[in-house]
Amino acid sequence: MTLFSLLPTLDLAALAAFIALWAGYTIFADRLTGKGHTLLASTARHRRTWMRNLCDREVRVADSALLGNLMRSVSFFASASVLIMGGLMALLGAGERAYAVLQELPFVDASGRGTFETKVMLLTGVFVYAFFQITWSLRQFNYCCVLLGAAPLHTADARTKDIFAEHAARLNALAANSFNRGLRAYYFALAMMTWYIHAGVMVAATLAVVAVLYRREFRSKTLKALNAALPE
């Protein structure tokens, strides 16, 4: 017996739609990021300016503080992912008792203990993915710290500074992209939680998440402000 054999046909269809929407949006967003039309692309250009300005500063305490603040934000979500995974594993360990509590909740589709545990395992998988993406982002930001310490002196020639700024900004942007993927997994995990109500509700919630993410990454006032602040 496989994991997915415990799911009814409707739930399997909803899961397929969930994966397709998540993967499809990720591919779509990555392509537009490459063309420079997303929040990540806009901030990547600002990171390039940041790294170039860093090279001209003799004192770089402010830059290290900014990088440390980014790492603290990532660390918070890494810790939260571990706690959530621990809670979900405890839920699986509770077994029949957890399923009995679920059945008492309003609007919950109680379709069997096996289905319930399968959904918990799949939800845990989403947070495992988020954990790996976020911790990889944290490691990349650590490498950015190494580059910060190895930055050219403010007296170095312009070409040396330009080369450093380009690659340092690239690494910083890669770290941000990994963090964005991990954070995006949180949004889709929230949609998956509605799976306990009904498969159709999860599909609707996933579509809502895609709509929210699209608006924020491609049509938000934040993106317009970031683009307006870019040098012409």
Order of alpha helices (4+ residues) and beta strands (2+ residues): alpha-alpha-alpha-alpha-alpha-alpha-alpha-alpha
